[in-house]
Amino acid sequence: MSRHREANESVPVALTAMQEGRVGTRRTARLAEQEHAAEFSYRASRGTGMRPSRLAAAVAVAAASMLGATAVAADTGQTTTNEASAAKAPKIITALSLRNTQVSPTATVSPTAVAKVTFSLTVDDSTRKITTTKATLGEALIDAGVVLHADDKVSSPLNKPVTEGTSVTIVRVETKAISDETVDAHTSSDVDDPNLAKGERVVETAGVDGVTVNAYNVVLESGKEVSREKTMTVVKSTRVDEVVRVGTKEEAAVAAVQATDSTTSGSSSSTSTASVSSSSDPQSIALSMMSGYGWGGDQFTCLVSLWNRESGWNYLAMNASSGAYGIPQALPGSKMASAGADWQTNPATQISWGLGYISDLYGSPCGAWAHSESVGWY
C-alpha cells in the first residue's frame, strides 16, 4: 500500500510542479481542467483501489497533450497528439515517475480548419448560393469565378470573413462618354418689297437651324444612370432666321399687256427704246419693250424674278467682286454700250441690251430664270 500511495501522491505533486513552471510549461485554462480531472481521479482511486499505473498513464497522456507530444500508455494503448513541441514531454513523465508510459518525440501539425459557409450573392440581375471554405469574401468570390471591376460596389468588406447566411450584393458601376445634339429651330419672317410683283416671294436670307453638341460622362449603376457631368459643348451651327421678301407692286393691267402684244411685231427694240422715257419705272419700261420679242405677261413675271435677284432693278447696281453692272448685271458693263452711249445711267438702255442678251442666249426670260434657278446665274 505504501508503494501505491507514493505513486498516487506523485500525481498532484507533478501537477503542482507544472503549475510552478518547473517542467517548462505555463498554466492555462486547459491545464487547470486537466489538474482538476487528475485530482478527482487521484481521490477516486483511493476509494476504489484504481491501479496507480493506470491513473498515472491518464495524467501523462493529458500532460503530453498539453505540451504537444504524442503519448502512448503501455497498458491502455491511449494516444494523444497535439501541435506543440514534444521536447518537454519526457520531463513530465520523469516528474510523474511513470514507468509504463512511452512518449514519441515527434508531433503532427494540423492546419487550422475553416468551416464551410454558404451565402447568397446577387450580381448582374441574378441571385445564387455560394458555399466556400475561403478565409475572406474576396477569396470566396475569386474561387466562385466572380469578376470584380475597379468601380464596382460590394455590400460587404472583401478582406473580412463571410458568415453563414450572409446576403452579398455587387452593384456594377460603369462610366460612359456620350453626346447629344440640341436643335434651336430657325424662324421665318416676311418683308414687303414694293419692287416685286404682288404675291411674289423671294428668299432674301436662308434659314439655318442652330445645332449645339453636348458631351457628358455618365455613371451607370446596374445599367441605370445615377449621374452625368457635362464635359464639353460645341456649337455645330449658329441659328439664322429666314427672311422672305414679298412683292406688293401692282402689275400692269392684263389688258394693257394684251394690247401691247397685238401691236405690230415688226417694231424693233431700238424703236421701243427710243419711245420710252429714261425717267419711267424700269419694270414699266421692260414691259413695254417685251412686245417686240413676242413675250407676254408670263414672261414678264420671270423677268421680274430674274432681275430682282441680279440687281433689284437698280440701274446703278455694281457687283464689287465681279464688276457686273446695271439692271441686267452685264459683265463687263461696257457691253451695254452697243445699246446706247448712256448705258451707265439710262435704265432703258440697260433693259434694251438685257432683253436682247436673254433672247439670244435663252430664248425667253423664263428660260433665263430657269437657268438662274439651276446654277445661280444667267
KAZI-V252871 format. One record per pair of residues at least 12 apart in sequence whose C-alpha atoms are under 7 Angstrom apart, sorted by the first residue. I is the first residue (numbers start at 1). J is the second residue. Records with the same first field share a line. If there is no record, write none. Layout:
# KAZI-V252871
I->J + J
This chain:
# KAZI-V252871
4->52
7->52
8->42 + 52
10->96
11->56 + 96
12->39
14->95 + 96
15->35
23->91 + 92
34->62
38->59
41->55
56->98
57->73 + 98 + 101
60->93
61->80
64->89
65->80 + 81 + 82
67->84 + 85 + 86 + 88 + 89
68->81 + 82 + 83 + 84 + 85 + 86 + 107
69->81 + 82 + 84 + 85 + 86 + 89 + 103 + 104 + 105 + 106 + 107
70->82 + 103 + 104 + 106 + 107
71->102 + 103 + 104
72->101 + 102 + 103
73->100 + 101 + 102
74->100 + 101 + 102
81->107 + 108
82->107 + 108
83->107 + 108 + 109 + 110
84->107
85->107
86->105 + 106 + 107
87->105
89->103
90->103
114->133
115->133
116->131 + 132 + 133
117->131 + 132 + 133 + 163 + 164
118->130 + 131 + 132 + 164 + 165
119->131 + 164 + 165 + 166 + 167
120->165 + 166 + 167 + 168
121->167 + 168 + 169
122->168 + 169 + 170
123->169 + 170 + 171
135->161
136->158 + 159 + 160 + 161 + 162
137->158 + 159 + 160 + 161 + 162
138->158 + 159
151->173
152->170 + 171 + 172 + 173
153->170 + 171 + 172
154->169 + 170 + 171
155->168 + 169 + 170
156->168
171->221 + 222
172->221 + 222
173->220 + 221 + 222
174->219 + 220 + 221
175->217 + 218 + 219 + 220
176->217 + 218 + 219
177->216 + 217 + 218
178->215 + 216 + 217
179->213 + 214 + 215 + 216
180->213 + 214 + 215
181->211 + 212 + 213 + 214
182->211 + 212 + 213
183->209 + 210 + 211 + 212
184->209 + 210 + 211 + 239
185->209 + 210
186->207 + 208 + 209 + 239 + 240 + 241
187->241 + 242
188->241 + 242 + 243
189->242 + 243 + 244
190->243 + 244 + 245 + 246
191->244 + 245 + 246
192->245 + 246 + 247 + 248
193->245 + 246 + 247 + 248
194->247 + 248 + 249
195->247 + 249
196->246 + 247 + 248 + 249
197->247 + 248 + 249 + 250 + 251
198->247 + 248 + 249 + 250
199->246 + 247 + 248
200->246 + 247
201->244 + 245 + 246 + 247
202->244 + 245 + 246
203->243 + 244 + 245
204->243 + 244 + 245
205->242 + 243 + 244
206->242 + 243
207->240 + 241 + 242
208->239 + 240 + 241
209->238 + 239 + 240
210->237 + 238 + 239
211->235 + 236 + 237 + 238
212->234 + 235 + 236 + 237
213->233 + 234 + 235 + 236
214->232 + 233 + 234
215->230 + 231 + 232 + 233
216->228 + 229 + 230 + 231
217->229 + 230 + 231
257->296 + 297
260->291
261->291 + 294 + 296
265->292
267->292
268->292
269->289 + 292 + 352
272->289
273->348 + 349 + 352
278->346 + 347 + 348
282->313 + 347
285->348
286->351
287->300
299->364 + 365 + 366
302->365 + 366 + 369
303->365 + 366
306->369
307->327 + 328
310->328 + 329
311->327 + 329
313->327
314->326 + 327
315->327 + 345 + 347
326->350
327->350 + 351
328->350 + 351 + 354
336->350 + 353
339->352 + 353
